[in-house]
């Protein structure tokens, strides 16, 4: 199962790289979002699925499950959605002002 998730993360990195190298602002933003999801999958795969008890005070002693990878990923997902939403709003506003979403035209110098 871990091999399948690793392959999926590799495919997501490939798709994200393709989108990041495109000339459209929207595709670049989607590429960064997909790349962050690939990183989340890799962190979950490295953390692994462990069996054990929830580490609460008053529970019996035994093997505990480390909740740190899930907490880090949840924090990263929330921050990633906020950054993606802000980037999409900025891209939409830029499109309203300039009438284009092509990075070459947004650069400003047409003779480069």
Z-matrix of the N, CA and C atoms (Angstrom, degrees):
N
C 1 1.447
C 2 1.530 1 110.79
N 3 1.342 2 116.24 1 -38.85
C 4 1.457 3 119.13 2 -179.58
C 5 1.523 4 111.03 3 -65.61
N 6 1.330 5 116.47 4 -33.14
C 7 1.463 6 119.97 5 178.67
C 8 1.521 7 110.90 6 -65.19
N 9 1.318 8 116.33 7 -40.14
C 10 1.460 9 120.83 8 179.17
C 11 1.528 10 111.20 9 -65.02
N 12 1.316 11 116.84 10 -40.34
C 13 1.467 12 120.29 11 178.66
C 14 1.524 13 110.55 12 -67.62
N 15 1.329 14 116.82 13 -37.59
C 16 1.463 15 120.39 14 177.82
C 17 1.525 16 110.74 15 -65.18
N 18 1.320 17 117.26 16 -40.57
C 19 1.471 18 120.58 17 176.74
C 20 1.521 19 110.35 18 -64.29
N 21 1.326 20 117.17 19 -41.16
C 22 1.461 21 120.96 20 177.60
C 23 1.525 22 111.20 21 -61.97
N 24 1.334 23 116.53 22 -41.57
C 25 1.463 24 119.65 23 177.20
C 26 1.523 25 110.80 24 -63.69
N 27 1.320 26 117.75 25 -38.32
C 28 1.459 27 121.15 26 176.32
C 29 1.512 28 112.55 27 -63.57
N 30 1.326 29 116.72 28 -40.33
C 31 1.468 30 120.52 29 177.27
C 32 1.525 31 109.84 30 -65.20
N 33 1.326 32 117.04 31 -40.90
C 34 1.465 33 119.92 32 178.33
C 35 1.523 34 111.47 33 -64.21
N 36 1.323 35 117.57 34 -38.68
C 37 1.465 36 120.47 35 176.89
C 38 1.528 37 110.15 36 -64.51
N 39 1.329 38 117.18 37 -39.63
C 40 1.463 39 121.08 38 178.50
C 41 1.526 40 111.22 39 -63.55
N 42 1.321 41 116.72 40 -46.00
C 43 1.466 42 120.86 41 179.32
C 44 1.528 43 110.12 42 -64.58
N 45 1.324 44 116.83 43 -41.20
C 46 1.461 45 120.52 44 179.84
C 47 1.525 46 111.12 45 -64.43
N 48 1.319 47 117.16 46 -40.24
C 49 1.466 48 120.29 47 177.78
C 50 1.518 49 110.92 48 -63.36
N 51 1.330 50 117.19 49 -41.90
C 52 1.460 51 120.79 50 177.49
C 53 1.530 52 110.89 51 -60.77
N 54 1.325 53 116.76 52 -43.68
C 55 1.459 54 119.95 53 -179.22
C 56 1.529 55 111.90 54 -69.66
N 57 1.331 56 116.81 55 -36.11
C 58 1.464 57 119.92 56 179.43
C 59 1.521 58 112.17 57 -66.37
N 60 1.323 59 117.76 58 -27.83
C 61 1.460 60 121.35 59 -178.61
C 62 1.525 61 112.95 60 -88.15
N 63 1.324 62 118.37 61 1.59
C 64 1.463 63 120.84 62 179.36
C 65 1.526 64 110.26 63 -80.94
N 66 1.321 65 116.15 64 174.21
C 67 1.467 66 121.21 65 -175.58
C 68 1.519 67 113.59 66 -101.10
N 69 1.311 68 117.56 67 0.57
C 70 1.455 69 121.28 68 -179.81
C 71 1.527 70 110.06 69 -96.29
N 72 1.321 71 116.26 70 136.92
C 73 1.462 72 121.06 71 -179.13
C 74 1.528 73 110.61 72 -64.05
N 75 1.323 74 117.37 73 -40.58
C 76 1.466 75 121.27 74 -179.03
C 77 1.520 76 110.25 75 -62.69
N 78 1.322 77 117.00 76 -42.02
C 79 1.466 78 119.94 77 179.25
C 80 1.529 79 111.52 78 -65.64
N 81 1.303 80 117.34 79 -36.14
C 82 1.468 81 120.35 80 177.87
C 83 1.528 82 109.92 81 -65.93
N 84 1.319 83 117.14 82 -41.67
C 85 1.467 84 120.53 83 178.72
C 86 1.525 85 110.57 84 -64.67
N 87 1.336 86 117.50 85 -43.69
C 88 1.466 87 120.54 86 177.59
C 89 1.525 88 110.88 87 -64.73
N 90 1.330 89 117.11 88 -34.69
C 91 1.460 90 120.55 89 177.56
C 92 1.514 91 112.27 90 -63.57
N 93 1.327 92 117.16 91 -40.78
C 94 1.463 93 119.21 92 178.20
C 95 1.534 94 111.37 93 -67.83
N 96 1.327 95 116.84 94 -36.20
C 97 1.466 96 120.02 95 177.76
C 98 1.533 97 110.72 96 -65.86
N 99 1.329 98 117.12 97 -43.38
C 100 1.467 99 120.53 98 179.52
C 101 1.526 100 110.55 99 -66.94
N 102 1.326 101 117.21 100 -37.42
C 103 1.465 102 120.30 101 178.03
C 104 1.527 103 111.10 102 -63.78
N 105 1.321 104 117.07 103 -37.99
C 106 1.467 105 118.67 104 178.24
C 107 1.528 106 110.98 105 -67.70
N 108 1.329 107 117.93 106 -35.88
C 109 1.467 108 120.38 107 176.99
C 110 1.526 109 111.12 108 -67.08
N 111 1.332 110 117.41 109 -35.18
C 112 1.463 111 120.15 110 175.70
C 113 1.529 112 110.45 111 -64.31
N 114 1.323 113 116.39 112 -39.03
C 115 1.470 114 119.76 113 177.09
C 116 1.530 115 110.78 114 -65.30
N 117 1.327 116 117.19 115 -37.24
C 118 1.468 117 120.35 116 177.40
C 119 1.521 118 110.57 117 -62.62
N 120 1.322 119 116.47 118 -43.31
C 121 1.463 120 119.83 119 178.78
C 122 1.523 121 111.56 120 -62.31
N 123 1.323 122 116.63 121 -40.31
C 124 1.461 123 119.42 122 -179.89
C 125 1.533 124 111.21 123 -67.21
N 126 1.324 125 117.67 124 -38.80
C 127 1.465 126 119.98 125 177.88
C 128 1.525 127 110.28 126 -65.48
N 129 1.326 128 117.39 127 -41.15
C 130 1.462 129 120.38 128 177.75
C 131 1.519 130 111.08 129 -64.12
N 132 1.325 131 117.14 130 -38.56
C 133 1.456 132 120.41 131 179.46
C 134 1.527 133 110.58 132 -67.13
N 135 1.317 134 116.84 133 -41.34
C 136 1.471 135 119.59 134 179.37
C 137 1.523 136 111.38 135 -68.83
N 138 1.339 137 116.93 136 -33.18
C 139 1.459 138 120.37 137 178.21
C 140 1.515 139 111.70 138 -68.86
N 141 1.320 140 116.75 139 -32.75
C 142 1.461 141 121.52 140 177.78
C 143 1.517 142 112.92 141 73.51
N 144 1.326 143 114.62 142 168.14
C 145 1.459 144 121.58 143 176.77
C 146 1.520 145 107.58 144 -101.98
N 147 1.309 146 115.97 145 114.42
C 148 1.459 147 120.98 146 -177.54
C 149 1.519 148 109.16 147 -115.85
N 150 1.302 149 115.12 148 146.87
C 151 1.458 150 120.61 149 177.87
C 152 1.515 151 108.95 150 -102.73
N 153 1.300 152 116.15 151 142.75
C 154 1.461 153 120.58 152 179.32
C 155 1.514 154 110.03 153 166.61
N 156 1.308 155 114.59 154 -172.64
C 157 1.454 156 121.70 155 -178.02
C 158 1.522 157 110.81 156 -93.62
N 159 1.322 158 114.80 157 160.39
C 160 1.455 159 121.38 158 174.34
C 161 1.527 160 107.74 159 -75.26
N 162 1.341 161 118.73 160 131.33
C 163 1.472 162 119.82 161 -176.96
C 164 1.530 163 112.25 162 -77.50
N 165 1.325 164 116.85 163 84.35
C 166 1.460 165 122.71 164 177.91
C 167 1.523 166 110.01 165 -116.59
N 168 1.323 167 115.72 166 149.52
C 169 1.461 168 120.34 167 178.31
C 170 1.525 169 108.59 168 -69.75
N 171 1.315 170 116.21 169 136.18
C 172 1.452 171 121.06 170 179.09
C 173 1.518 172 113.16 171 96.09
N 174 1.310 173 118.18 172 -7.69
C 175 1.464 174 121.45 173 177.38
C 176 1.522 175 109.25 174 -83.86
N 177 1.311 176 115.60 175 161.14
C 178 1.461 177 120.17 176 176.06
C 179 1.517 178 109.94 177 -65.40
N 180 1.327 179 113.59 178 152.24
C 181 1.461 180 118.60 179 178.29
C 182 1.524 181 109.13 180 -75.84
N 183 1.289 182 115.51 181 138.74
C 184 1.455 183 120.49 182 179.63
C 185 1.507 184 109.43 183 -178.45
N 186 1.285 185 116.73 184 -173.38
C 187 1.467 186 117.84 185 178.02
C 188 1.535 187 110.39 186 -69.51
N 189 1.318 188 115.12 187 129.22
C 190 1.458 189 120.53 188 -178.35
C 191 1.521 190 110.42 189 -104.45
N 192 1.310 191 115.32 190 155.48
C 193 1.456 192 122.23 191 177.90
C 194 1.527 193 108.33 192 -94.54
N 195 1.322 194 116.50 193 133.33
C 196 1.460 195 121.22 194 178.21
C 197 1.527 196 108.46 195 -82.49
N 198 1.319 197 116.40 196 119.09
C 199 1.466 198 121.48 197 -177.66
C 200 1.522 199 112.26 198 -93.50
N 201 1.319 200 118.74 199 2.48
C 202 1.455 201 121.40 200 -175.70
C 203 1.533 202 113.39 201 -63.36
N 204 1.350 203 120.26 202 -45.27
C 205 1.483 204 117.46 203 179.02
C 206 1.524 205 113.14 204 -59.74
N 207 1.323 206 117.54 205 -41.07
C 208 1.460 207 119.87 206 179.78
C 209 1.520 208 111.17 207 -67.23
N 210 1.311 209 117.85 208 -37.72
C 211 1.464 210 120.74 209 179.28
C 212 1.526 211 110.63 210 -67.25
N 213 1.319 212 117.14 211 -41.61
C 214 1.462 213 120.40 212 178.48
C 215 1.523 214 111.40 213 -64.71
N 216 1.316 215 116.69 214 -40.67
C 217 1.461 216 120.15 215 -179.62
C 218 1.524 217 110.81 216 -68.28
N 219 1.322 218 117.52 217 -40.58
C 220 1.459 219 120.12 218 178.35
C 221 1.523 220 110.82 219 -62.18
N 222 1.324 221 117.01 220 -42.32
C 223 1.457 222 121.03 221 176.72
C 224 1.524 223 110.98 222 -62.68
N 225 1.308 224 116.16 223 -42.78
C 226 1.463 225 120.93 224 179.61
C 227 1.531 226 111.99 225 -65.46
N 228 1.317 227 117.40 226 -37.72
C 229 1.462 228 120.54 227 178.14
C 230 1.524 229 110.68 228 -64.01
N 231 1.320 230 117.07 229 -44.50
C 232 1.463 231 120.55 230 179.99
C 233 1.521 232 110.97 231 -62.78
N 234 1.329 233 116.79 232 -45.83
C 235 1.464 234 120.22 233 178.76
C 236 1.521 235 110.71 234 -65.34
N 237 1.326 236 117.33 235 -39.55
C 238 1.465 237 121.07 236 178.84
C 239 1.518 238 112.66 237 -63.20
N 240 1.340 239 117.13 238 -41.91
C 241 1.464 240 119.45 239 177.19
C 242 1.518 241 111.42 240 -64.60
N 243 1.319 242 117.34 241 -38.62
C 244 1.464 243 120.26 242 179.22
C 245 1.527 244 110.75 243 -65.71
N 246 1.319 245 117.11 244 -43.43
C 247 1.467 246 120.53 245 179.31
C 248 1.523 247 110.73 246 -66.58
N 249 1.330 248 117.53 247 -40.31
C 250 1.470 249 120.71 248 178.15
C 251 1.519 250 111.10 249 -64.52
N 252 1.323 251 117.45 250 -42.92
C 253 1.465 252 120.69 251 178.76
C 254 1.524 253 111.21 252 -63.11
N 255 1.329 254 116.97 253 -43.52
C 256 1.460 255 120.40 254 177.74
C 257 1.528 256 111.13 255 -63.35
N 258 1.315 257 116.96 256 -42.09
C 259 1.468 258 120.53 257 179.10
C 260 1.527 259 111.61 258 -64.48
N 261 1.325 260 116.82 259 -40.10
C 262 1.464 261 119.54 260 178.29
C 263 1.521 262 111.77 261 -65.80
N 264 1.330 263 117.33 262 -38.92
C 265 1.465 264 120.37 263 177.63
C 266 1.527 265 110.28 264 -65.26
N 267 1.336 266 117.03 265 -42.37
C 268 1.459 267 119.99 266 178.01
C 269 1.527 268 111.68 267 -65.31
N 270 1.332 269 116.93 268 -38.50
C 271 1.457 270 120.05 269 178.10
C 272 1.530 271 110.75 270 -66.14
N 273 1.326 272 117.13 271 -40.00
C 274 1.465 273 120.50 272 178.31
C 275 1.526 274 111.26 273 -64.63
N 276 1.321 275 115.73 274 -42.53
C 277 1.473 276 119.86 275 178.93
C 278 1.529 277 110.89 276 -65.77
N 279 1.316 278 117.13 277 -38.91
C 280 1.457 279 121.38 278 177.05
C 281 1.522 280 110.46 279 -64.57
N 282 1.321 281 116.87 280 -40.16
C 283 1.462 282 120.57 281 177.69
C 284 1.529 283 110.67 282 -64.57
N 285 1.323 284 117.46 283 -39.07
C 286 1.468 285 120.23 284 177.67
C 287 1.518 286 111.52 285 -62.77
N 288 1.313 287 116.87 286 -39.26
C 289 1.466 288 120.44 287 -177.05
C 290 1.531 289 112.62 288 -78.02
N 291 1.325 290 117.21 289 -40.35
C 292 1.472 291 120.38 290 -173.22
C 293 1.514 292 113.57 291 -101.27
N 294 1.309 293 118.24 292 -25.04
C 295 1.461 294 121.09 293 -179.25
C 296 1.520 295 113.55 294 82.59
N 297 1.319 296 118.41 295 10.58
C 298 1.453 297 121.46 296 179.24
C 299 1.523 298 110.04 297 -145.69
N 300 1.337 299 116.07 298 157.00
C 301 1.462 300 119.72 299 173.62
C 302 1.526 301 111.30 300 -124.69
N 303 1.315 302 116.41 301 16.07
C 304 1.457 303 121.34 302 178.53
C 305 1.530 304 109.24 303 -83.38
N 306 1.311 305 116.36 304 131.15
C 307 1.458 306 120.60 305 -176.19
C 308 1.523 307 112.17 306 -66.04
N 309 1.327 308 117.88 307 -33.85
C 310 1.462 309 120.54 308 179.03
C 311 1.526 310 111.23 309 -64.47
N 312 1.329 311 117.81 310 -40.24
C 313 1.448 312 121.22 311 179.40
C 314 1.522 313 112.06 312 -75.36
N 315 1.318 314 116.80 313 -28.91
C 316 1.472 315 120.10 314 178.68
C 317 1.520 316 111.99 315 -76.82
N 318 1.324 317 117.45 316 -17.46
C 319 1.461 318 120.66 317 179.84
C 320 1.512 319 111.57 318 -61.74
N 321 1.331 320 117.44 319 -35.09
C 322 1.456 321 120.87 320 174.26
C 323 1.502 322 114.36 321 107.87
N 324 1.315 323 118.87 322 -31.76
C 325 1.452 324 122.06 323 -178.65
C 326 1.518 325 108.70 324 -105.55
N 327 1.339 326 117.57 325 110.31
C 328 1.463 327 120.55 326 -175.99
C 329 1.516 328 113.03 327 -81.56
N 330 1.328 329 118.04 328 -9.62
C 331 1.464 330 120.51 329 -174.55
C 332 1.528 331 112.58 330 -103.34
N 333 1.285 332 118.90 331 22.21
C 334 1.477 333 120.83 332 178.39
C 335 1.490 334 110.56 333 -84.64
